[in-house]
Amino acid sequence: MNMLRKTMAAVAMSAVMLAPVMSTNVFAATAASEQQATANLVKQLGGIKSLTANFEQTTQVTSGGKAPQKKGLSAQHMNQTFKGVMKVARPGKFYWEIASPAKQTIITTGQTVWIYDPDLQQAVRQSLDDQVANTPALLLSGNTSQIMQAYRITQPNATKTYYTLYPKQKDGAFQSLTISFGAQNTPNLMVLQDSLGQTTTVKFNNVKVNSAIPASIFNFVPPKGTDIIDQ
């Protein structure tokens, strides 16, 4: 799997989950206490049993950051928009398909993660261990008790439905994650900051909450001729 495809996979699982964009007045707003912010986010996520959405994902180098060399996106892929479809069924089932400009599918059944590259005829199989507790995938596919254990949750403006989360573990794939909810309790934006000075923005549209998703969506079977790599 080349560097671009590795990064797309990492962002999906580290970025597989989440309206207003925060205004310049956010620092003057009254923030919720950490306890109240946690309760508010858990309540919002608790109403989501399944979720489907289209997404657009872009990564940029933030001010003071360095263009990635061995990690992250290479310079020519910065500002490029990846488009695809996400499907989630709680607990523990996640489907993320990038359709353009390169194809890749990431599926977890709650026990195993598959990363499939059809152009390479290659599928990576990973066990879903405790590391997933420190990724945004947990937000939409995990349970609320795991969320409370994995993140320090803040709500910069107690009257607005957006939250900034900080992983309690220091070796995660990101340093902070802001997730925003729009009308009808639907997530419509997430922004991830990583240790390389990169900002990944994922915008969701055509969001549908609690619609039926066939169980077969999450049961990945590698096509004949696919090389399987266990990690």
N, C-alpha and C positions, 0 to 999 in steps of 0.2 A: 504494500500500500504506500503510495507516494506521500510527500509531506502535506500537500493540499488536502488529500483525502483523509489523512490522519487528523488534521485540524478540523475539518468538517465534522468528523465523528466526535471529536472531543467537545466541540461547541454544542452539538446536539444533545449529548449526554450531560453537558455542563451548562448547557444552555438550552435542553430539551425541556423548558417549562415556562419566567415570565418575567378619555383617559388622558387622562390629561397629562401632558408633559409638565414636569415640575416648574413652577414659575420662579422668577427671581425674588419673589417675596417669601419663599419657603422658609428662609432663616428667621423671618420675623413672625412666622406662624407659631402657634402653641403646639408643641409636640406631645403626643400621647406618651404616657409612661411605658416602659418596656413591657410590663405586665399587661397593660391594656392593649398595646399594639399586638402582642402575641395572641391575646384573646380575640381581637378583631380579625386578624388574619386567619386564625384557625376557624372562626365562624364562617368566613367567606369561602374558604377552601372546603369546608365541611359540606357545603351545598352542591359541590361538584362531584358527581358520581362517574360521569363520562364527559369527554370533551373532544370536539373535532374543530380544526381550524386550518386555514391557509396561512403561510408565513412568508415573510421577507426578512432576510438576515444579512447584515452588513458589519464588517469589522474595520475599525480605524485605529491609528496610533494617536493617543491622546497627547496633549501638551506635556512635554517633559519626558515622554516615553521614547523608546528607541525602536526603529524598524526592526522586526524580528529577523534573526539569521537562521539559527538551527531549530528554533521553536516557532510555533505560530505560523501565520500566513506569510508567504514571501511577498516582496514589495509589489509585484505585478498583480497580486490578488487582493490587495487592499482596496477598499471602496467598491469591490465587486459585490453585487447582490445575488444571494442564493435564494431560490424560491422553491416551495414545496408544500407538503401536507403533514399535519400532526394529528394523531389520534391517541387518546388516553382513556383507559378504563381502570378505575380504582377498585381494589388495590393492586399495584405492581405491574400493570400492563401499559406499554408505551410503544408507539409506532411513529417514526420520523422519516419521511421520504423526501429527499432533495431531488427535484426534477430538472433543474437547470441552474447554472450552466453545465454542471457535471452531475451524473446520477449516483445516488448512494441511498441505501435504506438501513435504518437502525431499528431493531425490534428487541424488546425485552418481554419475557413471559412472566417476570417476577422471580425467576431463578437463573435464567441464562440471557446474556446479551449477544445478539447477532449484529455484525456490521458487514453489510453485503455491498460489494462493488461489481455491478453487472459488466461494466466495460473491461474489468480485469478478470472476470470470472473467478472471483475470490470472495470468501466469507470468513470473517474472524469470529470465533466463538469464545466468549468470556463468561466466567462465573459471576453472578451478581452477588458480590460480597459487601462488607461494611463500607467500602469506598463509595458506594452509591449514596450513602447517607450524607455525604458531603458535596453532592451535586444538585443542581436545580431540578433534575429529573424527579427528585423526591417530592418537590412541591405539588406536582399534579398527579403523580402516580403512587406516592407513599401515603402513610397514615399520619395523623396530626401529632401523635406522641413522638414519632421520629423527628418531625419538623422541629418541635420544641427542644429536643435533645441536640439537634445538629446545628441550629442557628441561634444567633442573638438577633432578635427582631425589633426593628424600630419603625415608627410611623411619624415622619417629620411634621406632618400637619394632621392634627387629630380629626379634622373635618373632611379630609380627603382620603380616598381609597387607594393610596399607593404606599408601599412599604419598602424599606431598605434592609436587607438581611446580610449578616456577616457570619461566615462559617466559624464555628468554635474550634474546629481543627485548622491548623495553619498550613497543612500540606494539600489543600484542596485545589481545584482547577481555577478558582476565581477568588478575588478578595472581597467583592461586594456584589450584590444583586438587587436591583430595584425592580419591583413588579407592580404594575398598575392595572386596576380594574375599571371597566366602563359600565355602560348600562346593562341591567339584568345580570349583574354579578359575573360578567365575562372578562377574562384577562385580555388586554389588548396591546400590552407593551411590556418588554423586559429589557433591561440594560445591565450588562455584566462588565465589571472591571477586573482585569487580571494583573498578575505581577509583572508582565512584560510592558505595561503601559498601553495595553490595547483595550479598546471599548467595543464590545459587540452589542449591537442593537437588533432586537427581533420584534417585528411588528406583526400582529395577528389580525386577520380579517375573516369575514364569513364564519364567525365563531358560533358554534352550536353546543349548548350544554345539555347533558343528560339525554341525548338522543341515542337510539339503539346502535351498537357497533357489533357486527358479527364477530364471534370469538375466533373465527378462522384468520382474521386479520393479524392476530398476534402469534399465530402458529407458523413460524418460518420453516420451510423445507428447502434446503439448497437445491437449485436446479441441477440436473445431471451434467457432469463435467466440471462442476465448481470445485476449486481447490479450497479445502477447509483448514484453517490455521487455528489451533487451540492456544490460548494465552491464559 
